[in-house]
Amino acid sequence: MKKWKYEIMAGTLLLLVSIRIYEIEIGTLVGLVCLIRGLEELYRQTGD
């Protein structure tokens, strides 16, 4: 199971939703954290 795919998808969705609803502070932070975690996971798996 590729966890990073879900992390990236969740982060992207949160960013899009937060931009639409204008809850930019909380939504953007959470979305960015999810994206960064997903990208780190992807980098880790690709590096192995």
N, CA, C and O atoms as CSV, one atom per row, in Angstrom:
chain,resi,resn,atom,element,x,y,z
A,1,MET,N,N,0.841,-1.194,0.000
A,1,MET,CA,C,0.000,0.000,0.000
A,1,MET,C,C,0.881,1.250,0.000
A,1,MET,O,O,1.793,1.378,0.816
A,2,LYS,N,N,0.604,2.146,-0.902
A,2,LYS,CA,C,1.433,3.341,-1.018
A,2,LYS,C,C,0.809,4.495,-0.231
A,2,LYS,O,O,-0.116,5.167,-0.687
A,3,LYS,N,N,1.355,4.693,0.972
A,3,LYS,CA,C,0.797,5.690,1.887
A,3,LYS,C,C,0.952,7.107,1.333
A,3,LYS,O,O,0.074,7.949,1.522
A,4,TRP,N,N,2.061,7.366,0.655
A,4,TRP,CA,C,2.318,8.728,0.179
A,4,TRP,C,C,1.272,9.201,-0.814
A,4,TRP,O,O,0.981,10.396,-0.881
A,5,LYS,N,N,0.697,8.279,-1.590
A,5,LYS,CA,C,-0.346,8.688,-2.540
A,5,LYS,C,C,-1.531,9.288,-1.798
A,5,LYS,O,O,-2.074,10.316,-2.202
A,6,TYR,N,N,-1.928,8.633,-0.704
A,6,TYR,CA,C,-3.068,9.131,0.071
A,6,TYR,C,C,-2.721,10.445,0.755
A,6,TYR,O,O,-3.560,11.342,0.841
A,7,GLU,N,N,-1.485,10.564,1.243
A,7,GLU,CA,C,-1.053,11.810,1.893
A,7,GLU,C,C,-1.125,12.973,0.902
A,7,GLU,O,O,-1.637,14.044,1.227
A,8,ILE,N,N,-0.613,12.753,-0.299
A,8,ILE,CA,C,-0.595,13.821,-1.302
A,8,ILE,C,C,-2.015,14.177,-1.732
A,8,ILE,O,O,-2.353,15.353,-1.870
A,9,MET,N,N,-2.853,13.141,-1.944
A,9,MET,CA,C,-4.236,13.401,-2.341
A,9,MET,C,C,-4.981,14.170,-1.255
A,9,MET,O,O,-5.706,15.120,-1.549
A,10,ALA,N,N,-4.803,13.760,-0.003
A,10,ALA,CA,C,-5.483,14.431,1.108
A,10,ALA,C,C,-5.013,15.881,1.216
A,10,ALA,O,O,-5.824,16.787,1.403
A,11,GLY,N,N,-3.720,16.096,1.099
A,11,GLY,CA,C,-3.186,17.450,1.173
A,11,GLY,C,C,-3.719,18.345,0.071
A,11,GLY,O,O,-4.084,19.496,0.311
A,12,THR,N,N,-3.762,17.805,-1.142
A,12,THR,CA,C,-4.262,18.585,-2.276
A,12,THR,C,C,-5.730,18.926,-2.092
A,12,THR,O,O,-6.148,20.060,-2.325
A,13,LEU,N,N,-6.517,17.929,-1.670
A,13,LEU,CA,C,-7.944,18.167,-1.446
A,13,LEU,C,C,-8.157,19.231,-0.380
A,13,LEU,O,O,-8.979,20.131,-0.552
A,14,LEU,N,N,-7.414,19.130,0.729
A,14,LEU,CA,C,-7.561,20.107,1.807
A,14,LEU,C,C,-7.204,21.511,1.323
A,14,LEU,O,O,-7.874,22.482,1.672
A,15,LEU,N,N,-6.149,21.612,0.518
A,15,LEU,CA,C,-5.771,22.927,-0.006
A,15,LEU,C,C,-6.879,23.505,-0.876
A,15,LEU,O,O,-7.240,24.672,-0.730
A,16,LEU,N,N,-7.424,22.689,-1.787
A,16,LEU,CA,C,-8.482,23.171,-2.679
A,16,LEU,C,C,-9.714,23.584,-1.890
A,16,LEU,O,O,-10.293,24.642,-2.137
A,17,VAL,N,N,-10.113,22.744,-0.937
A,17,VAL,CA,C,-11.305,23.041,-0.133
A,17,VAL,C,C,-11.091,24.306,0.688
A,17,VAL,O,O,-11.980,25.154,0.761
A,18,SER,N,N,-9.916,24.441,1.310
A,18,SER,CA,C,-9.671,25.599,2.170
A,18,SER,C,C,-9.651,26.887,1.355
A,18,SER,O,O,-10.081,27.935,1.838
A,19,ILE,N,N,-9.155,26.814,0.123
A,19,ILE,CA,C,-9.144,28.012,-0.722
A,19,ILE,C,C,-10.579,28.411,-1.078
A,19,ILE,O,O,-10.910,29.596,-1.121
A,20,ARG,N,N,-11.425,27.408,-1.333
A,20,ARG,CA,C,-12.813,27.705,-1.702
A,20,ARG,C,C,-13.584,28.308,-0.531
A,20,ARG,O,O,-14.366,29.244,-0.702
A,21,ILE,N,N,-13.351,27.758,0.660
A,21,ILE,CA,C,-14.134,28.179,1.824
A,21,ILE,C,C,-13.508,29.408,2.503
A,21,ILE,O,O,-14.132,30.027,3.364
A,22,TYR,N,N,-12.293,29.753,2.119
A,22,TYR,CA,C,-11.569,30.874,2.709
A,22,TYR,C,C,-11.175,30.628,4.160
A,22,TYR,O,O,-10.923,31.575,4.906
A,23,GLU,N,N,-11.120,29.355,4.564
A,23,GLU,CA,C,-10.558,29.021,5.882
A,23,GLU,C,C,-9.071,28.792,5.664
A,23,GLU,O,O,-8.550,27.704,5.911
A,24,ILE,N,N,-8.404,29.829,5.201
A,24,ILE,CA,C,-7.059,29.645,4.667
A,24,ILE,C,C,-6.050,29.288,5.759
A,24,ILE,O,O,-5.161,28.469,5.526
A,25,GLU,N,N,-6.169,29.885,6.940
A,25,GLU,CA,C,-5.148,29.666,7.961
A,25,GLU,C,C,-5.017,28.188,8.324
A,25,GLU,O,O,-3.958,27.586,8.145
A,26,ILE,N,N,-6.112,27.607,8.840
A,26,ILE,CA,C,-6.058,26.232,9.337
A,26,ILE,C,C,-5.958,25.243,8.179
A,26,ILE,O,O,-5.094,24.367,8.183
A,27,GLY,N,N,-6.827,25.378,7.204
A,27,GLY,CA,C,-6.875,24.432,6.092
A,27,GLY,C,C,-5.566,24.370,5.313
A,27,GLY,O,O,-5.110,23.290,4.938
A,28,THR,N,N,-4.968,25.527,5.074
A,28,THR,CA,C,-3.735,25.556,4.300
A,28,THR,C,C,-2.594,24.914,5.077
A,28,THR,O,O,-1.791,24.175,4.508
A,29,LEU,N,N,-2.520,25.192,6.370
A,29,LEU,CA,C,-1.459,24.594,7.185
A,29,LEU,C,C,-1.569,23.082,7.200
A,29,LEU,O,O,-0.579,22.379,6.996
A,30,VAL,N,N,-2.783,22.576,7.443
A,30,VAL,CA,C,-2.980,21.130,7.488
A,30,VAL,C,C,-2.691,20.516,6.120
A,30,VAL,O,O,-2.056,19.466,6.029
A,31,GLY,N,N,-3.153,21.164,5.069
A,31,GLY,CA,C,-2.922,20.665,3.719
A,31,GLY,C,C,-1.445,20.619,3.371
A,31,GLY,O,O,-0.970,19.649,2.780
A,32,LEU,N,N,-0.718,21.668,3.737
A,32,LEU,CA,C,0.716,21.702,3.453
A,32,LEU,C,C,1.454,20.623,4.232
A,32,LEU,O,O,2.364,19.986,3.702
A,33,VAL,N,N,1.066,20.414,5.496
A,33,VAL,CA,C,1.703,19.370,6.303
A,33,VAL,C,C,1.485,18.008,5.657
A,33,VAL,O,O,2.416,17.208,5.565
A,34,CYS,N,N,0.251,17.738,5.206
A,34,CYS,CA,C,-0.045,16.460,4.549
A,34,CYS,C,C,0.775,16.309,3.271
A,34,CYS,O,O,1.328,15.241,3.010
A,35,LEU,N,N,0.857,17.370,2.478
A,35,LEU,CA,C,1.628,17.311,1.238
A,35,LEU,C,C,3.100,17.047,1.516
A,35,LEU,O,O,3.720,16.209,0.861
A,36,ILE,N,N,3.659,17.763,2.490
A,36,ILE,CA,C,5.076,17.600,2.813
A,36,ILE,C,C,5.351,16.187,3.310
A,36,ILE,O,O,6.337,15.567,2.911
A,37,ARG,N,N,4.475,15.673,4.187
A,37,ARG,CA,C,4.654,14.312,4.693
A,37,ARG,C,C,4.575,13.302,3.559
A,37,ARG,O,O,5.361,12.355,3.513
A,38,GLY,N,N,3.640,13.495,2.653
A,38,GLY,CA,C,3.502,12.586,1.519
A,38,GLY,C,C,4.730,12.614,0.618
A,38,GLY,O,O,5.194,11.571,0.158
A,39,LEU,N,N,5.251,13.810,0.370
A,39,LEU,CA,C,6.434,13.927,-0.479
A,39,LEU,C,C,7.656,13.322,0.200
A,39,LEU,O,O,8.487,12.708,-0.471
A,40,GLU,N,N,7.785,13.480,1.517
A,40,GLU,CA,C,8.891,12.860,2.245
A,40,GLU,C,C,8.813,11.345,2.154
A,40,GLU,O,O,9.827,10.674,1.957
A,41,GLU,N,N,7.596,10.804,2.301
A,41,GLU,CA,C,7.393,9.364,2.212
A,41,GLU,C,C,7.762,8.871,0.812
A,41,GLU,O,O,8.421,7.842,0.667
A,42,LEU,N,N,7.338,9.601,-0.209
A,42,LEU,CA,C,7.659,9.249,-1.596
A,42,LEU,C,C,9.172,9.261,-1.804
A,42,LEU,O,O,9.722,8.337,-2.402
A,43,TYR,N,N,9.839,10.293,-1.319
A,43,TYR,CA,C,11.292,10.414,-1.459
A,43,TYR,C,C,12.000,9.261,-0.762
A,43,TYR,O,O,12.964,8.703,-1.285
A,44,ARG,N,N,11.508,8.909,0.433
A,44,ARG,CA,C,12.111,7.833,1.207
A,44,ARG,C,C,11.991,6.504,0.459
A,44,ARG,O,O,12.952,5.737,0.395
A,45,GLN,N,N,10.803,6.232,-0.111
A,45,GLN,CA,C,10.585,4.964,-0.807
A,45,GLN,C,C,11.360,4.922,-2.122
A,45,GLN,O,O,11.842,3.863,-2.524
A,46,THR,N,N,11.479,6.058,-2.788
A,46,THR,CA,C,12.213,6.099,-4.050
A,46,THR,C,C,13.711,5.954,-3.806
A,46,THR,O,O,14.428,5.372,-4.621
A,47,GLY,N,N,14.175,6.484,-2.687
A,47,GLY,CA,C,15.602,6.436,-2.374
A,47,GLY,C,C,16.095,5.046,-2.007
A,47,GLY,O,O,17.275,4.740,-2.176
A,48,ASP,N,N,15.200,4.206,-1.507
A,48,ASP,CA,C,15.632,2.871,-1.074
A,48,ASP,C,C,16.101,2.013,-2.227
A,48,ASP,O,O,16.495,0.865,-2.023
